Amino acid sequence: MTLRYWIGGTVAAAVAVAAPLLAEQATGAKAGNFRLNDANGKVVELSQFAGKTVVLEWHNPGCPFVQKHYDSGNMQKTQAAARAQGAVWLTINSGAPGKQGFMSGPEAQKLVATQGAKSSHYLLDPKGVVGKG
C-alpha cells in the first residue's frame, strides 16, 4: 500500500508517510502493515485499505497546534474533503498512559463527538508502536 500526503485539498504524489513496527520506510516504498484498536475497541489494520489513499494524522488533544486546527474547524473540513474524494482518514493517538494526550476509548469517543471530527477511524496507540515507527 502506498500512502499519500494530503495537501491543500488535493492528494500529492505517492509518498510513504508511516514506518510501522519500527521499520525504516523509504519514500515511495510500500507501507508496512500495522494493527491498532479504534476508540470503539474494533481492530483496524492498515492492510484492509489496500488500493486506497490513506491519510495518517497523529492527534494529541493537549497540543496547542492540534487544538487550533480543531477549534477553527479546519481539520474537520480537511477530513471531510479527503473522505469525499474516497480517502481513508486514520487519526492516531500515540499518547501513553500518564502522558499528555492519553485517552481511553470512551474518552476518545467523547472527544471525537465534541470536536465533530470527520476521520474514518480514531485509533489508539498507547504503546507508541506505530507512532515511533
SEDOVO-101638 format. One line per 3 residues: number of its first residue (from 1); for each residue x, y, z of N, C-alpha, C, O. Coordinates in nm, 2 decimals, always signed. Example, Ala and Ser with C-alpha at 12.3 -4.5 7.8 and 13.67 -1.06 7.14 Angstrom:
REM residues 2
1> +1.32:-0.57:+0.78:+1.23:-0.45:+0.78:+1.32:-0.33:+0.78:+1.42:-0.33:+0.85; +1.28:-0.22:+0.71:+1.37:-0.11:+0.71:+1.29:+0.00:+0.79:+1.34:+0.11:+0.80 .
REM end
This chain:
REM residues 133
1> +0.08:-0.12:+0.00:+0.00:+0.00:+0.00:+0.09:+0.12:+0.00:+0.18:+0.13:+0.08; +0.06:+0.22:-0.08:+0.13:+0.34:-0.09:+0.04:+0.45:-0.02:-0.07:+0.46:-0.05; +0.10:+0.52:+0.07:+0.03:+0.63:+0.14:+0.06:+0.76:+0.07:+0.16:+0.77:+0.01 .
4> -0.03:+0.85:+0.08:-0.01:+0.98:+0.02:-0.03:+1.09:+0.11:-0.11:+1.08:+0.21; +0.04:+1.20:+0.09:+0.02:+1.32:+0.17:-0.11:+1.39:+0.12:-0.14:+1.39:+0.00; -0.18:+1.45:+0.21:-0.30:+1.54:+0.18:-0.25:+1.68:+0.19:-0.22:+1.72:+0.30 .
7> -0.25:+1.76:+0.08:-0.20:+1.89:+0.09:-0.30:+1.99:+0.02:-0.33:+1.97:-0.10; -0.35:+2.08:+0.10:-0.44:+2.19:+0.05:-0.55:+2.14:-0.04:-0.59:+2.20:-0.14; -0.62:+2.03:+0.00:-0.74:+1.99:-0.07:-0.71:+1.89:-0.19:-0.80:+1.85:-0.25 .
10> -0.58:+1.86:-0.22:-0.55:+1.77:-0.32:-0.46:+1.66:-0.27:-0.38:+1.69:-0.18; -0.46:+1.55:-0.33:-0.36:+1.44:-0.29:-0.24:+1.46:-0.38:-0.25:+1.45:-0.50; -0.12:+1.47:-0.32:+0.00:+1.49:-0.39:+0.05:+1.35:-0.43:-0.01:+1.25:-0.41 .
13> +0.16:+1.35:-0.50:+0.23:+1.23:-0.55:+0.24:+1.13:-0.43:+0.26:+1.17:-0.32; +0.24:+1.00:-0.47:+0.25:+0.90:-0.37:+0.39:+0.91:-0.29:+0.49:+0.91:-0.35; +0.37:+0.91:-0.16:+0.49:+0.92:-0.07:+0.45:+0.84:+0.05:+0.35:+0.86:+0.11 .
16> +0.54:+0.75:+0.09:+0.52:+0.68:+0.22:+0.53:+0.77:+0.33:+0.63:+0.85:+0.34; +0.43:+0.77:+0.43:+0.44:+0.87:+0.54:+0.44:+0.80:+0.67:+0.44:+0.86:+0.78; +0.44:+0.67:+0.67:+0.44:+0.59:+0.80:+0.54:+0.48:+0.79:+0.57:+0.42:+0.69 .
19> +0.61:+0.46:+0.91:+0.70:+0.35:+0.91:+0.66:+0.26:+1.03:+0.71:+0.27:+1.14; +0.56:+0.17:+1.00:+0.51:+0.09:+1.11:+0.60:-0.01:+1.17:+0.70:-0.05:+1.10; +0.58:-0.05:+1.29:+0.65:-0.16:+1.36:+0.80:-0.14:+1.36:+0.88:-0.23:+1.34 .
22> +0.85:-0.01:+1.38:+0.98:+0.03:+1.40:+1.07:+0.00:+1.27:+1.20:+0.00:+1.29; +1.02:-0.03:+1.16:+1.10:-0.05:+1.04:+1.12:+0.08:+0.97:+1.03:+0.17:+0.97; +1.24:+0.10:+0.91:+1.26:+0.22:+0.84:+1.19:+0.22:+0.71:+1.19:+0.11:+0.64 .
25> +1.13:+0.33:+0.67:+1.04:+0.33:+0.55:+1.10:+0.43:+0.45:+1.13:+0.54:+0.48; +1.12:+0.38:+0.33:+1.18:+0.46:+0.22:+1.07:+0.53:+0.15:+0.96:+0.48:+0.13; +1.09:+0.65:+0.10:+1.00:+0.73:+0.03:+0.95:+0.65:-0.10:+1.04:+0.60:-0.17 .
28> +0.82:+0.64:-0.12:+0.77:+0.57:-0.24:+0.76:+0.42:-0.22:+0.70:+0.35:-0.30; +0.81:+0.37:-0.11:+0.80:+0.22:-0.08:+0.66:+0.18:-0.03:+0.59:+0.27:+0.02; +0.63:+0.06:-0.05:+0.51:+0.00:+0.00:+0.51:+0.01:+0.16:+0.61:-0.03:+0.22 .
31> +0.41:+0.07:+0.21:+0.40:+0.08:+0.36:+0.38:-0.05:+0.43:+0.30:-0.14:+0.37; +0.44:-0.07:+0.54:+0.42:-0.20:+0.61:+0.29:-0.19:+0.69:+0.23:-0.08:+0.71; +0.24:-0.31:+0.72:+0.11:-0.31:+0.79:+0.12:-0.28:+0.93:+0.23:-0.30:+0.99 .
34> +0.01:-0.23:+0.99:+0.00:-0.22:+1.14:-0.14:-0.24:+1.18:-0.23:-0.24:+1.09; -0.16:-0.27:+1.30:-0.29:-0.31:+1.36:-0.31:-0.23:+1.49:-0.22:-0.24:+1.58; -0.42:-0.16:+1.50:-0.45:-0.08:+1.63:-0.60:-0.10:+1.66:-0.68:-0.12:+1.57 .
37> -0.63:-0.08:+1.78:-0.77:-0.07:+1.82:-0.82:+0.07:+1.80:-0.75:+0.17:+1.83; -0.95:+0.08:+1.75:-1.01:+0.22:+1.74:-1.07:+0.25:+1.88:-1.07:+0.17:+1.97; -1.13:+0.37:+1.89:-1.19:+0.42:+2.01:-1.31:+0.33:+2.06:-1.34:+0.33:+2.18 .
40> -1.36:+0.25:+1.97:-1.47:+0.16:+2.00:-1.43:+0.02:+2.03:-1.51:-0.07:+2.06; -1.29:+0.00:+2.03:-1.24:-0.13:+2.06:-1.23:-0.22:+1.94:-1.18:-0.34:+1.95; -1.26:-0.18:+1.82:-1.26:-0.26:+1.70:-1.11:-0.25:+1.64:-1.05:-0.15:+1.64 .
43> -1.06:-0.37:+1.60:-0.93:-0.38:+1.54:-0.93:-0.32:+1.40:-1.02:-0.36:+1.32; -0.84:-0.23:+1.37:-0.83:-0.17:+1.24:-0.69:-0.20:+1.19:-0.59:-0.17:+1.26; -0.68:-0.26:+1.07:-0.55:-0.29:+1.01:-0.53:-0.20:+0.88:-0.62:-0.19:+0.80 .
46> -0.41:-0.15:+0.87:-0.38:-0.07:+0.75:-0.40:-0.15:+0.62:-0.45:-0.09:+0.53; -0.37:-0.28:+0.62:-0.38:-0.36:+0.50:-0.53:-0.37:+0.45:-0.55:-0.40:+0.33; -0.62:-0.34:+0.54:-0.76:-0.35:+0.49:-0.80:-0.24:+0.40:-0.91:-0.24:+0.33 .
49> -0.71:-0.14:+0.38:-0.74:-0.02:+0.30:-0.65:-0.03:+0.17:-0.63:+0.08:+0.11; -0.59:-0.14:+0.14:-0.51:-0.16:+0.02:-0.58:-0.10:-0.10:-0.70:-0.13:-0.13; -0.50:-0.03:-0.18:-0.56:+0.03:-0.30:-0.62:+0.17:-0.29:-0.66:+0.23:-0.38 .
52> -0.64:+0.21:-0.16:-0.70:+0.34:-0.13:-0.60:+0.44:-0.09:-0.49:+0.41:-0.04; -0.63:+0.57:-0.10:-0.55:+0.67:-0.04:-0.57:+0.67:+0.11:-0.69:+0.68:+0.15; -0.47:+0.67:+0.19:-0.48:+0.67:+0.33:-0.41:+0.79:+0.39:-0.29:+0.81:+0.36 .
55> -0.48:+0.86:+0.47:-0.41:+0.98:+0.54:-0.40:+0.94:+0.68:-0.49:+0.89:+0.75; -0.27:+0.95:+0.74:-0.24:+0.93:+0.88:-0.23:+1.06:+0.95:-0.14:+1.14:+0.91; -0.31:+1.08:+1.05:-0.30:+1.21:+1.13:-0.27:+1.17:+1.27:-0.34:+1.09:+1.33 .
58> -0.16:+1.22:+1.32:-0.13:+1.20:+1.46:-0.20:+1.31:+1.54:-0.20:+1.43:+1.51; -0.27:+1.27:+1.65:-0.36:+1.36:+1.73:-0.32:+1.35:+1.87:-0.33:+1.25:+1.94; -0.29:+1.47:+1.93:-0.27:+1.48:+2.07:-0.36:+1.60:+2.11:-0.33:+1.71:+2.09 .
61> -0.47:+1.57:+2.18:-0.56:+1.67:+2.22:-0.51:+1.78:+2.31:-0.57:+1.88:+2.33; -0.39:+1.75:+2.37:-0.33:+1.86:+2.46:-0.24:+1.95:+2.38:-0.19:+2.05:+2.44; -0.21:+1.92:+2.26:-0.12:+2.00:+2.18:-0.19:+2.13:+2.13:-0.30:+2.12:+2.07 .
64> -0.13:+2.25:+2.15:-0.19:+2.37:+2.11:-0.22:+2.38:+1.96:-0.32:+2.45:+1.92; -0.13:+2.32:+1.88:-0.15:+2.33:+1.73:-0.27:+2.24:+1.69:-0.34:+2.28:+1.60; -0.28:+2.13:+1.75:-0.39:+2.04:+1.73:-0.52:+2.11:+1.77:-0.62:+2.11:+1.69 .
67> -0.52:+2.17:+1.88:-0.64:+2.24:+1.93:-0.68:+2.36:+1.84:-0.79:+2.38:+1.81; -0.58:+2.43:+1.79:-0.60:+2.54:+1.70:-0.68:+2.49:+1.57:-0.77:+2.55:+1.53; -0.63:+2.38:+1.51:-0.69:+2.34:+1.39:-0.83:+2.27:+1.41:-0.91:+2.28:+1.32 .
70> -0.85:+2.21:+1.52:-0.98:+2.15:+1.55:-1.08:+2.26:+1.60:-1.20:+2.26:+1.56; -1.03:+2.36:+1.68:-1.12:+2.47:+1.72:-1.17:+2.55:+1.61:-1.28:+2.61:+1.61; -1.08:+2.57:+1.51:-1.12:+2.65:+1.39:-1.21:+2.58:+1.29:-1.27:+2.64:+1.20 .
73> -1.21:+2.45:+1.31:-1.29:+2.36:+1.21:-1.21:+2.33:+1.09:-1.26:+2.26:+1.00; -1.09:+2.38:+1.08:-1.00:+2.35:+0.96:-0.98:+2.20:+0.94:-0.99:+2.15:+0.83; -0.95:+2.13:+1.05:-0.92:+1.99:+1.04:-1.04:+1.91:+1.00:-1.03:+1.82:+0.91 .
76> -1.15:+1.94:+1.05:-1.28:+1.87:+1.02:-1.31:+1.89:+0.87:-1.35:+1.79:+0.80; -1.29:+2.01:+0.82:-1.32:+2.04:+0.68:-1.22:+1.96:+0.59:-1.26:+1.91:+0.49; -1.10:+1.95:+0.63:-1.00:+1.88:+0.55:-1.03:+1.73:+0.55:-1.02:+1.67:+0.45 .
79> -1.07:+1.68:+0.67:-1.10:+1.54:+0.68:-1.22:+1.51:+0.59:-1.22:+1.41:+0.51; -1.32:+1.59:+0.59:-1.44:+1.57:+0.51:-1.41:+1.58:+0.36:-1.46:+1.50:+0.29; -1.33:+1.67:+0.32:-1.29:+1.68:+0.18:-1.22:+1.56:+0.13:-1.24:+1.51:+0.02 .
82> -1.12:+1.51:+0.21:-1.05:+1.39:+0.18:-1.14:+1.27:+0.16:-1.13:+1.20:+0.07; -1.22:+1.25:+0.26:-1.32:+1.14:+0.26:-1.41:+1.15:+0.14:-1.45:+1.05:+0.08; -1.45:+1.27:+0.10:-1.55:+1.29:-0.01:-1.48:+1.24:-0.14:-1.55:+1.21:-0.24 .
85> -1.34:+1.25:-0.14:-1.27:+1.21:-0.26:-1.23:+1.06:-0.25:-1.15:+1.01:-0.33; -1.28:+0.99:-0.15:-1.25:+0.85:-0.14:-1.14:+0.81:-0.05:-1.10:+0.69:-0.04; -1.07:+0.90:+0.02:-0.96:+0.87:+0.10:-1.01:+0.81:+0.24:-1.12:+0.84:+0.28 .
88> -0.93:+0.73:+0.30:-0.95:+0.68:+0.43:-0.86:+0.77:+0.52:-0.74:+0.78:+0.50; -0.92:+0.83:+0.63:-0.85:+0.91:+0.72:-0.84:+0.84:+0.85:-0.94:+0.82:+0.92; -0.72:+0.81:+0.89:-0.69:+0.74:+1.02:-0.63:+0.84:+1.11:-0.51:+0.88:+1.09 .
91> -0.70:+0.88:+1.22:-0.65:+0.96:+1.32:-0.59:+0.87:+1.43:-0.66:+0.78:+1.48; -0.46:+0.90:+1.46:-0.39:+0.81:+1.56:-0.35:+0.89:+1.68:-0.28:+0.99:+1.67; -0.38:+0.84:+1.80:-0.34:+0.90:+1.92:-0.23:+0.80:+1.98:-0.27:+0.69:+2.03 .
94> -0.11:+0.85:+1.99:+0.00:+0.77:+2.04:+0.04:+0.81:+2.19:+0.15:+0.78:+2.23; -0.06:+0.88:+2.25:-0.03:+0.92:+2.39:-0.03:+0.80:+2.48:-0.12:+0.71:+2.48; +0.08:+0.79:+2.57:+0.09:+0.68:+2.66:+0.02:+0.71:+2.79:+0.00:+0.83:+2.83 .
97> -0.02:+0.61:+2.87:-0.08:+0.63:+3.00:+0.01:+0.72:+3.08:+0.13:+0.70:+3.10; -0.06:+0.82:+3.14:+0.01:+0.92:+3.23:+0.08:+1.03:+3.15:+0.14:+1.12:+3.22; +0.08:+1.03:+3.02:+0.14:+1.13:+2.94:+0.03:+1.22:+2.87:-0.08:+1.18:+2.86 .
100> +0.08:+1.34:+2.83:-0.01:+1.43:+2.76:-0.08:+1.36:+2.64:-0.01:+1.30:+2.56; -0.21:+1.38:+2.63:-0.28:+1.33:+2.51:-0.34:+1.19:+2.53:-0.43:+1.15:+2.45; -0.30:+1.11:+2.63:-0.35:+0.98:+2.65:-0.50:+0.98:+2.68:-0.55:+1.07:+2.75 .
103> -0.58:+0.89:+2.61:-0.72:+0.88:+2.63:-0.76:+0.74:+2.63:-0.70:+0.66:+2.55; -0.86:+0.70:+2.70:-0.92:+0.57:+2.69:-1.02:+0.57:+2.57:-1.04:+0.68:+2.52; -1.07:+0.46:+2.54:-1.17:+0.45:+2.43:-1.29:+0.54:+2.45:-1.32:+0.62:+2.36 .
106> -1.35:+0.53:+2.56:-1.47:+0.62:+2.59:-1.43:+0.77:+2.59:-1.51:+0.85:+2.54; -1.32:+0.81:+2.64:-1.27:+0.95:+2.63:-1.25:+0.99:+2.49:-1.29:+1.10:+2.45; -1.19:+0.90:+2.41:-1.17:+0.94:+2.27:-1.30:+0.95:+2.19:-1.32:+1.04:+2.11 .
109> -1.40:+0.86:+2.22:-1.53:+0.87:+2.16:-1.60:+1.00:+2.19:-1.65:+1.07:+2.10; -1.59:+1.04:+2.31:-1.65:+1.17:+2.35:-1.58:+1.29:+2.28:-1.65:+1.38:+2.24; -1.45:+1.29:+2.28:-1.37:+1.40:+2.21:-1.41:+1.40:+2.06:-1.43:+1.51:+2.01 .
112> -1.41:+1.29:+2.00:-1.44:+1.29:+1.85:-1.58:+1.35:+1.83:-1.60:+1.43:+1.74; -1.68:+1.31:+1.92:-1.81:+1.37:+1.90:-1.81:+1.52:+1.93:-1.88:+1.60:+1.86; -1.74:+1.56:+2.04:-1.74:+1.70:+2.07:-1.67:+1.79:+1.96:-1.72:+1.90:+1.93 .
115> -1.57:+1.73:+1.91:-1.49:+1.81:+1.80:-1.56:+1.80:+1.67:-1.53:+1.88:+1.58; -1.65:+1.71:+1.65:-1.71:+1.69:+1.52:-1.61:+1.64:+1.42:-1.62:+1.67:+1.30; -1.52:+1.56:+1.46:-1.42:+1.50:+1.37:-1.48:+1.42:+1.26:-1.58:+1.35:+1.28 .
118> -1.42:+1.42:+1.14:-1.47:+1.35:+1.03:-1.38:+1.24:+0.98:-1.39:+1.20:+0.87; -1.29:+1.19:+1.07:-1.20:+1.09:+1.03:-1.27:+0.95:+1.01:-1.38:+0.94:+1.07; -1.21:+0.86:+0.94:-1.27:+0.73:+0.92:-1.26:+0.65:+1.05:-1.36:+0.58:+1.08 .
121> -1.15:+0.66:+1.12:-1.13:+0.59:+1.24:-1.04:+0.67:+1.33:-0.95:+0.74:+1.29; -1.06:+0.66:+1.47:-0.98:+0.72:+1.57:-0.91:+0.61:+1.63:-0.97:+0.53:+1.71; -0.78:+0.59:+1.61:-0.70:+0.48:+1.66:-0.62:+0.51:+1.78:-0.57:+0.62:+1.79 .
124> -0.61:+0.42:+1.87:-0.53:+0.43:+1.99:-0.40:+0.35:+1.99:-0.41:+0.23:+1.96; -0.29:+0.42:+2.01:-0.16:+0.36:+2.00:-0.08:+0.39:+2.13:+0.02:+0.45:+2.13; -0.14:+0.35:+2.25:-0.08:+0.39:+2.38:+0.07:+0.34:+2.40:+0.14:+0.39:+2.48 .
127> +0.11:+0.24:+2.33:+0.25:+0.19:+2.34:+0.34:+0.25:+2.24:+0.46:+0.23:+2.24; +0.28:+0.34:+2.15:+0.37:+0.41:+2.06:+0.43:+0.32:+1.95:+0.53:+0.36:+1.89; +0.37:+0.20:+1.93:+0.43:+0.11:+1.83:+0.43:+0.17:+1.69:+0.53:+0.17:+1.62 .
130> +0.32:+0.23:+1.65:+0.31:+0.29:+1.52:+0.37:+0.43:+1.52:+0.44:+0.48:+1.43; +0.35:+0.51:+1.63:+0.39:+0.64:+1.64:+0.55:+0.65:+1.64:+0.60:+0.75:+1.60; +0.61:+0.55:+1.69:+0.76:+0.56:+1.70:+0.82:+0.49:+1.58:+0.94:+0.51:+1.55 .
133> +0.74:+0.43:+1.49:+0.79:+0.36:+1.38:+0.87:+0.45:+1.29:+0.92:+0.40:+1.18 .
REM end
